[in-house]
Amino acid sequence: MGRPSLYSQPIHIEIVMGPSHDEAIELIKQGHGGMGRRSREIQQGVDINNLIPVLNESLNPPANVHCLLLAVQLKINHVNLEKTTVANKKFQRLVNGQNKTAKIGRTLLIKEMLQQMPRYGIRYPTYEAMYTVEEHVPLIQRFLDLRFPGKYRISVFGEQGRIRPIWKGAERAEHEIALYLKGEHYYGIRNLNALFGSYYCIDCETPYTQKYAHRNKCIAKCPRCCGIGFGFPCKVIEGFSKKCLQCANTFKNPDCFKRHKEKGICKIYKSESTDESELTADTNNKGHVCFIHYCNLCRSFHKREERCYVQPLIPKKEHEYLLIVFDFECELISPTRNEQEWKQLQNNALMPLSAVPTDENYQVHHVNCVSALLMCSRCIRNDNWKNERTGLCKTCGMNMPRMRTWTAADFLNPLREFLEWLINGLGKERSWKTYAISHYGGRYDMHLAFN
């Protein structure tokens, strides 16, 4: 079979239901944009809708060159935005508006920061050919630290799929001002989790999928009171030292000591000590037992030398899905040896009208037969998928044939008819996922479907 190829591996296709191309054009002409969620527009792995636009080019000088300052100001407004429809609409008008009021609002944001910086001893250039991350972002961070202590921290991400930020403020803050640098222009980032497609920890500078597992190893976690996030680990207070008699840990912060008592951390963590009376753990309020500790592997209390095992996974609730198994058959059409068939494909808009290749070995795979088998997860469990018709199954569709076939004898383009049935024919109102798979699709069928 030769060496394994990436294209021979299973691939996942997700079809998003929506209007056809012609319907979408008609809606655009009529000005019907809809009030639903905006569709995802992915460019170089980044969801454009997740970025806050920074429209400064149309502003009067010097505001037209300060996209960095405007991006910071807009992101500060975004993190302090009230969770109301009115506030959100007002913010969107400020960001995207092209009228005089919106432009004045964006100009005032830039002007305010330029006026405030000299008052805090920061010399920020008003006219600069380029505002770089290394030179100018630290100046803005210093200004925010002086004017809003512990309130904001700037982090700048860039292109080429970098997971770690290009630059990040040294001290943790209450709000993260995340920016995105693309083509020497700065944007605000609405949500870091949406940017990376998973949970993202700005302190560890890494994405993660399981919250519980990440909390155990996050660098922004206090090992004494288990607090995590802004304000942690707890800072050392000079002159304060208190030892807990239950867990034998020594605390250098009064709030940390109080927090570990209120949260019952003594029941989980302990400190190694030569005094055996302090090597204890409270097992579900049944009293202290010597040499017992809480194990994160099996999530129970036992002695350190005792063996334990990872607990079995709890099966997640199964969701219903629709499964389409399909297969293509093709005919090879050559523009030099099958001129009549080639012209017929061009007349039916199945082939581009560009210059015909002169290579006599050039051939096109034209799908002339499509077969598809329809089933759902419920029919698979009930062993009803072998029946010729779907019967009373609402997921597959009431009394529909399970095996469908489209051939060139009945249709000009069997492939287009199959895709129309797959996207629209099964019903746009279905809420469950639809999986379409084919035998060896990564090397054959899927390429024909996408082309």
Buried (B, 14 or more C-beta within 10 A) or exposed (E): EEEEEEEBEEEEEEEEEEEEEEEEEEEEEEEEEEEEEEEEEEEEEBBBBBBBBBBBEEBEEBBBBBBBBBBBBBBBBBBEEEEEEEEEEBBEEBBEBEEEEBBBBBBEBBBEBBEBBEEEEBEBEEEBEEBEBEEBBBBBBBBBBBBEEBBBBBBBBBBEEEEEBBBBBEEBBEBBBBBBBBEEEBBBBBEBEBBBEEBBBBBBBBBBEEEEEBBEEBEBBBEBBBBBBBBBBBEEEEEEEEBBEBBBBEBBBEBBBEBBBEEEBBBBBBEEEEEEEBBBBBBEEEEBBEBBBBBEEBEEBBEEEEEEEEEEEEEEEEEEBBBBBBBBEBBEBBBBEBEEBBEBBBEEEBBEEEEBEEEEEEBBBBBBBBBBBBBBBBBEEEEBBEEEBBEEBEBBBEEBEBEBEBBBEEBEBBBBBBBEBBBEBBEEEBEEEBBBBBEEBBEBBBEBBEE
